[in-house]
């Protein structure tokens, strides 16, 4: 045991000393932490779930990504990235566990030049990484527009990607401003009442309320979140959903097999306006799932805006997706790819869906 401790401490000292010798610039991250970015970032570990897909978009490849959160794997294997970059399916997922707690031994064995972690969920998930001498870029969760700064910060810490990170962040904010301009004048009475179900199966419902990316997206796209007064993600019963009477139900990408039929066929929810009108939709899954914040959030805003206000003339989303995916990943996508991302099979029977998003 003493030998292990001695060797471990020596390894920590070596890692910290090596890093200090190759350090580049110092930046301030979203939580006010000073981060010394490596001069060359050849090996990167992402413990936040969106960051893996975002790094691949910044790099247009997965070569530098040596570790990611376990929940990032389904995003890649089930989504567009797994088809565009098959090698990304093999990235290690043992460097963090429940509650984003880092696996320090796995991190040290992988020797990342930089670790990306949440910085607003308590010191317990950041301090162990810092103590072993690994630099940590910490991000903050909340409104989806925070993801623009994620792109910029990651670009600054990924050697050779600063300009690309800044450009993608600029594109992100430009779409936000465009959508905001078109929805700002919509009166409250014309904004559909919307609920996002973070959990939808087995009558164990959870909704997204104040402080979540889903809440900010619903409001930006011209909807009214019926759960906006509830902080965070909260459980609710069928009775509460019936009382709220949402016009639109949005379904998560977290529960395996979630699709509109889960709600449409639920007899407890038969009286919901959204069910009667078949305005129930499961979020798309591209290079990352579209419900939480990521670099693909601008596409999600356009998708939501079309669902909320189908009478409004908007640019065809499929064309925007083809352009965006070429910009993100440097690869061409075809109609079959777009169909899978938009979940045309699952959503095809919901109102307006085939009309607005079909080929």
N, C-alpha and C positions, 0 to 999 in steps of 0.2 A: 504494500500500500504506500509506504514512504517512497519507494522507487517510482511508483506511478505519479505521486504528487510532484516529485522532483522533476521528472521528465515532462509532466504537463506544464509546470511553471516555466521550464526552460523553453518549451515550444511556444508558450504565450509570449515570452520575452522576445524570442526570435521573430515571431509574426509581427509584433508591434514595432520592433526595430527595423525590420525589412520594409514595413509600410512607411515609416517615417522617412526612410532614405529615398523613397520613390514618390513622395507626396507632391501634388501639384498645387491647386488653388484651394482656398477656404471659402465655403459658401454657407449661408444660413438657410436651414430647411424650413418646412412649414410649421414646425413646433419651436422655432427659435434656437435650435441646436446648431452649433458650429460644426460643419463637416469638412474635413480635409479630403478632397477628392484625389484619388490616385492619378498620377501622371499617365499611366497606362492601365486601363481597366480591361483585363483579359478574362477575368473570371468573376461572375456576378451571381449572387444568391438573392432571390426575391421571396420574402416571407409574407408579403401582402398578396392577396389573390389576384387583383387586376394587373399587378406590375409585371408578371411573366409575359402576358400577351403584349403589354405596352413596350417592353424591352425588345421583343421580337419585331414589333412595328418600327421602333426606332432604328434597329439594326438591319431590318429586312432579312433576318436570319436568326438562328438560335445558337450560334457557335459560342457566344460568350456566356450564355445562361447555363450555369452548372447546377442550380438548385432552385426549387420553387415550392410553394405551399401545396400540400396534398390536394386541396380543392381546385388547384389550377389545372390538374391533369385532365379532368373531364372537359374543361373548356377547350383544351387542345385536342384530345382524342375524339371528342364528339363534334367539335367545331371545325371552322374553316382552316385554322392553322395546321391541324393534323393532316389535312389533305394537301396543303401547300408546302409544308415543311415536315415530312414524315419523321425526320430525325428528332424533332422536338418531343415526340411521344416517349422518348427514353430518358428525359431529364430527371434527375433525382428528386424525390419528394419527401426525404426523411429529415429535413433540416428544421422543421417546425411541427408542432403538434397542436393539441387542443388549446383554443384561446390564443393562438399565434405564439405560444411559448416556444422560444428557440431551443433547438437541440444543439448545444454548444459543441459536443464531441463531433457530431456530424459536420458542423460548420468548419471546425478546425481541420478535420480530415480532408475536406474539399478545398480548403485554402482560398476562399473568395477574396478578391481585392476590395469588394464593396458588398454590404448587405443592405437591402431595402426592407424597412419594417414600419409598422404603424407606430406613431409617436404620441398618440392621444388616448391610448388605452392602458396607461399605467407604466410606471418605470420598470416593473417586473419583467416585461418582455423586451426591454431595450438594454437594461443594465448588464445582463449576463454577456451580451455580445460585446459591449464596450469594454468590460473587464478583461476579456481575452485579447484585446488589442485590435479588434476588427473595426473598421470605419462603418458607421451606420448612417444612412440617409433615411430620415423619418418623415412619413407622410401623415396627413390628417384627413379623416373621413367627414363627409357632410354633403352639402350641395354639390351637384355634379360638376359645376364649373371649377371646382378645386382640381379636377383632373387635368385642366390646362396647365396648371402649375406643376403637377406631377410630371407631365411631359417635358416641361422646361428644365426642371430640377434634374430629372434623370438624364436628359440630354447633356447637361453641364458636367455630370459625373461620369458619363460614358465617353471615354476619349474618342474624339473624332465625330461626335454626334451633337455638339452644342447648337450649331446652326439648324440642324434638322429638328431638334427638340423645340427650338424657338419657333420655327416655321409651322410645325404641327400644332403647337399651342395657339399660334395666331389664327390658323384655319379654324380651330375649335371655337375660339371666341367670336370669330366672324359669323359662324353659323348661329351661335347663341344670339348674337345681336340681331341677325336677320329674322330668326324665329320670334324673338321678343317684339320686334317692330310690328310683325304681322298679327300678333295675338294681343298686343297691349290694349287695343281699342275694343276688344270683345267684351260686351257687358256681362255681368255676373249671371244674369238670367239665361244667357245663351251659351254658357260654359257647361258642358255635361258634367254630371256628378260621377266621379270616378273612384274606384277602390282598387288598390294593388294588394293582392293576396300573396304574402311571403310564404304562407302555408295554406294549401287549398284542399288537401286530401284528407279523407277520414273525418270530416267535420271538425278538425282541429285547426280552425282558421287563425291566421295572424295577418295583421295589416301593417302597412308602412305609414308612419305619421310624421310629425314635425322633426326636422333635423336629418331626414333620410334623403338620399339622392332621388328616390322615386317621387317623393313629395315635391321636390324642386322641379323635376322634369314634368310632372303633371301640370303644375301651375304655369310653367314656361310655355308648354304646348297648347295652352288655352283651355285646360280643364280645371275642375274644382275637386280637390281631394277630400272626400267625406271624412277621412281620419286625420285631417290636418291638425286638429287640436290635441291629438294624442302624441306624446313624445316617443320617438324611436319605433321599434317593432313591438307590437302588442297583440296578445291573444284576444279574440272576440268570439261571441257565439253567433249562431245563425239568426237569432232574434235581433241582434244589433245590426247585422247586415240588412235584414228586412226593414228595420226602422230607418236606416240611412237611405235605402232604395236607390242604389247607384244605377246610373244609365249605362255605365261601362264597367266591366270587370277585367282587370289585367292580371295575368297569371305568371308566376315565377318560373325561372329556369333552374331552380335549386332542387326541387323534388323530381326524382326520376319518373318519367311517364306523365307529367302534368300536361294536360291539353284541355281545350274548351269543354269537351264532353264531361270532364270531371265535375264541372259546375252545372252545365246544361242538363245533365241527367240526375242531378241531386234533387230529390223531391222536396227537401227542406228549403231549397232556394228557388222553387218554381215561380214564386210571386215577384221575384226581383225584376224590375224593368229591363235590366241588362239581359236576363235570361229570356224573358218574353220576346225581346227584340233581337236575340242572338248576337248581342254585342259583347261577346266574351272572347278574349284573345290571349294566347300565350306569347311571351316576348320572343323575338328572334335570337338566334345564337350564331354569331359570326366568328371573328377571331377571338371575341370574348362575348359573354352573354350581355344583352343590351339593357337589362334592368338596372344593374349597379353602374356607377360611374366608371368610365374608361375612355380611351381614345376614340372608341366607336360611338360614344354618346351622341355626337351630332347626328348620326344616322338614326338613332333612337328618337331624337326630338322630331325629326321629319316624319318618322313612322307614326308617332303619337299624334302629331298635328293632323295628319291625314285621317286617322281613326276618329279623332274628336270632332273634326270639321270636314267631313267628306264632301260637302258642297263647295268648299273652297278650292279654287284652281291652284294647284301646287306642282312644281316640277316633278316628273316621274321619279319615284324613289329608286327603281331598279337602275336607272342610268347613273344616279348619284352613287349608288353602291359600287358599280363597276369602276367608276373614276376613283372613289375613295380607296377601294381595295388595291388598285394599282399603285396609288400613292402610299398607302400603308406598307404593303408587303412586296411591292415590285413584281407582282405576278398578275397575269390575266385570269379572270374568273368567267365562267360561262353561265348560261341560263339555269342549268341543273344546280350549280353552286348557289346561285341566288335563291332558287326555290327552296333549297335545304335551309339556308340561313333564315329566310322569312317563314319557314315552317308552313309552306303552302298546303301540305297534306293535312296537318293538324288544324290549321286556321281556315282552310278553304271553305268550310260550311258556315263560317261566321259572317255576319252582315257586312257588306261592302268589300270584303277582303279580296276575293278573286277579281272583282271589278277594279280595285285600286292598285293591287300589287301583282296581278297575274301577268303573264307574258304579253 
